[in-house]
Amino acid sequence: MSGIVSGALQASEWRPSGTDGIDYAVLRPQESGGYTIFVRMAKGTHGAEHAHPGGEELYVISGDVTVGDHRLAAGAYLYTPPGRAHAIDAHADSVLLVSLPKGAAYG
């Protein structure tokens, strides 16, 4: 069926993010220039402060992370509005589902 996208964590093709300990797998590119991805973080990994021009929706599939001031465990959801900056730290091996209507801006 045209327009329907299906994916599975177990079948994901992982790519390095450029930060040691963080990999990602693209589920679906979005028409707005963003994407829906899985993010895999190793315990102890720190993701540098960055902002998302179109905002970010994040769901913790497994693990334990801190995003900005929010500690999130498996089953938790966090929405970050457009332009709001945050870092991320993994307290355990973690897998996230992330929806980004536009890409990230680091700096």
PLY file of the C-alpha trace (Angstrom):
ply
format ascii 1.0
element vertex 107
property float x
property float y
property float z
element edge 106
property int vertex1
property int vertex2
end_header
0.00 0.00 0.00
1.45 3.32 -1.03
2.52 5.70 1.72
2.54 3.11 4.50
5.90 2.56 6.19
6.71 -0.42 8.37
9.85 -1.04 10.40
11.15 -3.09 13.32
13.83 -2.48 15.91
15.28 -5.96 15.36
15.65 -5.36 11.61
17.16 -1.88 11.91
20.27 -0.85 10.00
22.34 1.02 12.60
24.57 3.94 11.58
27.15 5.83 13.66
25.95 9.26 14.78
29.38 10.86 15.02
29.34 10.62 18.83
30.94 7.51 20.34
28.27 5.34 21.97
25.34 6.74 19.95
23.95 5.03 16.84
20.73 5.61 14.95
18.50 3.81 12.47
16.15 5.70 10.15
12.57 4.45 10.12
11.07 7.14 7.90
12.29 10.37 6.31
9.69 13.09 6.77
8.54 15.42 3.99
9.52 18.43 6.14
13.21 17.38 6.00
13.21 15.59 9.33
12.94 11.93 10.16
11.64 9.30 12.54
14.50 7.26 14.00
15.57 4.76 16.61
18.49 5.99 18.71
20.71 3.55 20.59
22.90 4.89 23.41
25.52 3.00 25.41
25.56 3.43 29.20
27.62 6.48 30.18
27.25 8.23 26.83
26.76 12.02 26.74
25.07 13.65 23.77
26.12 17.30 23.36
23.66 20.13 23.82
21.62 20.68 20.65
18.30 22.11 19.52
15.66 20.87 17.10
14.22 23.59 14.83
10.95 21.64 14.47
10.79 20.24 17.99
11.35 16.65 19.09
9.17 13.80 20.32
11.01 11.09 22.23
9.79 7.77 23.64
12.09 5.56 25.74
11.79 1.98 24.53
14.36 0.66 26.98
16.95 2.05 29.35
17.32 5.20 31.45
18.29 8.65 30.12
18.30 12.26 31.21
17.20 14.80 28.60
17.77 18.33 29.86
16.27 18.28 33.38
14.07 15.22 32.76
15.08 11.71 33.89
13.24 9.16 31.74
12.95 5.38 32.04
11.41 2.80 29.71
7.87 3.80 28.75
8.41 7.55 29.25
7.61 10.21 26.63
9.03 13.72 26.29
8.15 16.52 23.86
10.68 19.32 23.43
9.35 22.41 21.58
11.07 23.90 18.52
14.39 25.63 19.22
14.67 24.46 22.85
18.20 23.15 23.53
19.10 20.13 25.64
21.82 17.53 26.15
21.20 13.82 26.77
22.92 11.34 29.08
22.45 7.55 29.17
22.48 5.99 32.65
22.01 2.51 31.13
22.14 1.02 27.64
19.09 2.69 26.08
16.96 2.63 22.94
14.74 5.60 22.01
12.15 6.29 19.34
12.55 9.88 18.16
10.44 11.94 15.76
12.10 15.08 14.36
10.07 17.19 11.93
13.36 19.00 11.10
17.02 18.12 11.78
19.09 18.96 14.85
21.27 22.06 15.32
24.42 21.55 17.38
26.46 24.31 18.90
0 1
1 2
2 3
3 4
4 5
5 6
6 7
7 8
8 9
9 10
10 11
11 12
12 13
13 14
14 15
15 16
16 17
17 18
18 19
19 20
20 21
21 22
22 23
23 24
24 25
25 26
26 27
27 28
28 29
29 30
30 31
31 32
32 33
33 34
34 35
35 36
36 37
37 38
38 39
39 40
40 41
41 42
42 43
43 44
44 45
45 46
46 47
47 48
48 49
49 50
50 51
51 52
52 53
53 54
54 55
55 56
56 57
57 58
58 59
59 60
60 61
61 62
62 63
63 64
64 65
65 66
66 67
67 68
68 69
69 70
70 71
71 72
72 73
73 74
74 75
75 76
76 77
77 78
78 79
79 80
80 81
81 82
82 83
83 84
84 85
85 86
86 87
87 88
88 89
89 90
90 91
91 92
92 93
93 94
94 95
95 96
96 97
97 98
98 99
99 100
100 101
101 102
102 103
103 104
104 105
105 106
